[in-house]
Amino acid sequence: MIQKSPSSQNNKQLVFGDVHGAVLLPREMELEKAQNLDLKFQVPDIGKAFQDFIGTREVGEFLSGALAGAMTKAVLAPLETIRTRMVVGVGSRSIPGSFIEVVQQHGWQGLWAGNTINMLRIVPTQAIELGTFEWVKRTMTSTQEKWIRDGDPKLQFGDITLTIPLSWLSPVGLAGASAGIAGTLACHPLEVVKDRLTVRPEDYPNLTVALGKIYKDGGVRALYSGLAPTLVGMLPYSTCYYFMYDKLKTSYCVAKDKKKLNRVEMLLLGAVSGLTASTISFPLEVARKRLMVGALQGKCPPNMAAALAEVIREEGVMGLYRGWGASTLKVMPNSGITWMFYEAWKDILLLERRHL
């Protein structure tokens, strides 16, 4: 029951109560209560939230890496096929001989054997690698600046303080190593399947059959066969590859007083960085391939050291660089074209951040 207060007209109160009692409330509270009852529900703008997410720097770099990888592999698939066959010791020992052999045995489409799985592999791999590289480099650069300004991080054990000297770390080198590890862990099973499709297309005619056979033969573990040597081989390659390109790019821009490279310069510097990294890490690549496809030939070395020793015993030290020429023909254009496409896609997708 609501009653007006029996007081004068100037009394701004309402009486709430019944026969057992009453409570006086200010009239302003009642009016405010009435206004608050008018509730409005607003549906979140999912479309705008999605556009904001797509427009972030990290997503733009991720997509740029994916698109660059896909376009590069579509162009260079034949060189990848010949390179893989020569590295694992299948068929001819020369590039022209291997090319002719593939065409004679499997037709022109044989040059693109395993290319579907290669595309499925390279898109997430390049996206993860390039996205990880850019993010770790930015994060480490910012953190290193803080360490230089405020001092290296410290650990306190009672009265003992230990200083961890981390300001000497190279953000670019650490970012390159992180990119290689992240991409390998995420996409290694696809690399295994791709090699089976390339080396033995008669036994592994398509992706579904390859996955089924590999899983039947060794379960999930078989999909990660050769992971340890892959990581060991990937670290020097990835670190050198990204470090070389970033430093060459920075040094060249400073020397020429330029803010950014043109497409031809990106192509050339990317090719040089790929050549350098591949030459340094190529023996590890040979051992890795031997481990990954050794089971197909009935002889699989137990570890990377055994694989390297086997190659040296059978073919000498030069056997560690068997297929280096084909690898160079593949790696140099692959690296150059990838960086060219990547920087181009960044310009498009990150239009408002052309200083990247």
N, C-alpha and C positions, 0 to 999 in steps of 0.2 A: 504494500500500500504506500502511495506517495501523497504527501500533504504539503501544503504551503506552510511555512513557518508563521506562527501567529504574531510575529514581531512586525515592526514597521515595514513600509514598502522598500526602504533602503537596505534592508537586510538581504544580502545575496546568498541565501542558503535554501536548501531543500531538505525536507524531512522524509526519511525512509524508515518504515517500521510498521508494526501491527499493534495489537492490544497489549502486548507484553513489553513493548519498549520502542524507542526510536533512536535514529542516528542522524546527526546533522552533517551534511556535506556541502562544500562550496558549490555554487551554481556553475563556476568556471570548469570544475572537474566534470560535471555532468555534460556540459557542452563539448568538452574535449573528448570525452568518452564516446559521445554520439558521432563526432567527426571521425574517430579512429575506426569505427565500425565499417566505414566505406573502404574495404580492402580491394586492392587491384593486383591481379596476377599477371606477370609479364613472361611470355615464353622466350627463353634464351635464343639469341640469334646464332644458330649452329653454323649457318653459311658464313657469317662474318668471322666466327671463331676459326673455322677451317681455313679461310683465306689468310687470316693472320698467322696461322700455323705454317701454311705453305710459304708464306712470305718471309719466314725467319731465315737467318743466314745459314744455319746448320742444314735445314731442309734443302735450301737452294744448292749448297755444296754437295749434299748427298745425291740429289737428282742430276746435277751436272756430271758427277762421277759415273753414275749409271748410264747416262746417255752417251758419254764419251767412250766408255768401255764397249757398249753395244755397237756403236758405229765403227770403232776401230777393228773389232773382231770380225765384223761382216766383211771388211776389206781384206784382212790379212789371214783368213782361215787357211788357205793353201800352204802358206809358209809355216804355219803352226803344225800342220799335218806332217810335212816333210821333216821339220825339226824334231818332232817327237819320235818318228821312226828312226832317224839317224842316231839320236841320243841313246835309245834303248837297244840299238844294234839290229834292227829289223831291215832286211833288204839291202839295197845298194848303199855303198859308202860315200857316194858323191851326190851332190844336190841335183844335177841334171838326171843322173841315173835313177835316183829315188823318185823324181817327178815323173819320168817316163814309166817307171814300174807301177806307180799308183794308177796312172791313167790306163795302162794296159790291163791291169788286174781288176780294177773297179770302175773304170770310166772316169769322166771328168768330175762326176759327183763324188768320187772317192777323195778328191782333194778337200772336200768339205765334210769328210767323215767325222762324226762327233761334233759338228759345228752347232747343232741344236743344243746339246748339253753344254757346249762351250759358251754359247750365248747366255744360257741360264746360269752358268757359273760366273762369267765375267761381269754381268750386270750387278749382282749384289756384291761381288768382290771389289770391284772398282768403286762402287758407291761407299762401301764400308771403309776401304783403305783411304780414299781421298778425303772423305768426311772425317775420319779419325785423325788423319794427318793435320788437317786444318784446325780441328778443335784442340788437339793436344798441343800443337804449336802455339796457339793463342793463349791457352791456359798456362803452359809452362813459361812463356815469355812474361806474362803478367806476374806469375809467382816468382820468377827469377828477379824481376825488377824489385819486388817486395823484399826478397832475401838480400839483395845488394843494398837496399836502403835501410832495412831494419836489422840486418845480420842473418846468418844462417840459422835454421831451426835448431833447437836445443832439447836435449833429454835430461830430465832431472831425476837422479837416484839419491834420495836423501840429501846429503851435503855435496854430492858430486854432480857437476853439470857437464854434460858431453855436448859438444857442438858438432853437428853433422854438416860437413862441407859439401853443399849441393849447388851452390851458386855457379860452379864451374861447368855444370852440365849444359850440353847444347840442346836448346829446345827443339831445333830442327832435327837433330840426330835422334833424340828420344821420340819425337813425333813419327819419324820414319820407321823406327823399330816397332812402335805401337801399332802403326798402320799395317805392317806386315803380319804381325801376330794376330790382330783382330780379324783381318781378311782371311787368314789361313784357318783359324779355328772355326769360323762361320761356314766356310765354303769348301773345305778339304774333301768331303765325300763326293762332291761334284767333279773335282779334279781327278779322283780315282776312276769314276765312271767314264769321264771324257777320255782318259788314256786307254781304257779297255776298248772303247768304241773306235778309237783311232788305230790302235795296233792290231786288233783282231776283229774287224767288222763282220767277218763271216760267223764268228761265234757270238758276237754281241751286236746284232743288227740294229737295235734301237734302245732307247732309254729304259723302257719297261723291262725288256729281257735282261739288260745289263744289271739293273738294280736287283731283279729277282735272283739271278745267278750268283751275284756277289754276296747277297745276303744269305742265300742257301749254303754257299761254300764256307762262309766265315762269320755270319751274323753281322751285328753292328760294328764289331771290331774290324772286320774286313773293309768297311767303308772308310775307316781311319787308318788303314795300312800305310806305313811310311810317314805318319804324322810327325814323329820325333825328328827324323832327318829333314823333313820339310821345314820345320820350325828352325832347325839349326842352319839350314841353307838359306832360309828366308831372312834371317836377322841381318847378316852382312849385306845381302842384296838390297833389301828394303831400306836399311839405314843409309847405305851409300847412294842409292837411287834418288831418294827424296832429298838427302843432304846436298848432293851434287846439283840437282836442278835448282833448288832454292838459292844456293850460294852463287851459282852461275848467273841466275836471273838477277839477283841483287847486285852482284859485282858489275855485270854488263850494263845495267841501268845507271849505276853510279858513274861508270866510265864514260858512257855516252850521254850522261845528263838527261835521261829519259825517265818518265814516270811508269811506263809499262812497255812490254815487248809487242812487236807486231807479230802476225801469224807465222811468217817465215822464221823469225828469230825463235819463237816458241818451238817450232818444229825442229830446228837445228840443236838448240840447247837440250831439248828433251831427248833427242837421239844420242847426243854425247853422254848424257847422264845414264841412259840405259846401257850403252856400250861399256862404260866404265864399270858399272855395277855388275853387269853380266860377266865380264872378264874376270873380275875378282872372285866371284862366287861360283863360277861354272863347274869346277870339280865337284862341289857339293851338289850341284844340280844333276850331274851325271850319276852320282851315287844315289840320289833320291829317286831318280827315274828307275834305276836298276831295282831298287827295293820295292817300288810300287807295282812294277809289272813283271818282276822276276818269277813270280808264281806261274805266269802264263807259259814260261819256257821250262818249267820244271826245276828251276834252281834259283832259290831266293836267299840271298845273303842274310845272316841273322841281324846285322846292324850296319850302320854307316861305315864304320872302320873296316869291317869285313868286305863291304861293297867296294870301297876305295882300293883295298889290297887286291881284290879279285881283278879289278880293271888293270892295275899296274902289272900284276902277274901275267895276265893274258895279252895285254897290248902295250905295256910299257907306260912310262910317264905321259907320253903324248896321248895315250888313250883317255886320260882325264879331260882332254879337250876335244875328244871326238864329237863332231857335230857342232863345234864352236862357230864355224863359218855359217852354217844354216841358222844357228841361233842368233848370230849377229844380224843376218839379213832379216830375221823376224823381230828381234828385240829393238833394233834402232828405229825402224819405221813405226813399230808399235808404240814405243815410248814417245817419239816425236809427235805422232798423230794423236795419241791420247792426251798429251798436255795441250796441244793446239785445240782439240775439241773441248777439253775441259775448261780452258780459259774462255773460249768462245761462249760456251753455255753459261758460265758464270756471269759474263757480261749481259746475257739475255735475262737470266733468272734473277740476278741481283742487280738490276738496272740502276737502283738508287744507291748502290754501294760500289761504284766503279773503282774505288781506291783499293779494293781487295787485291 
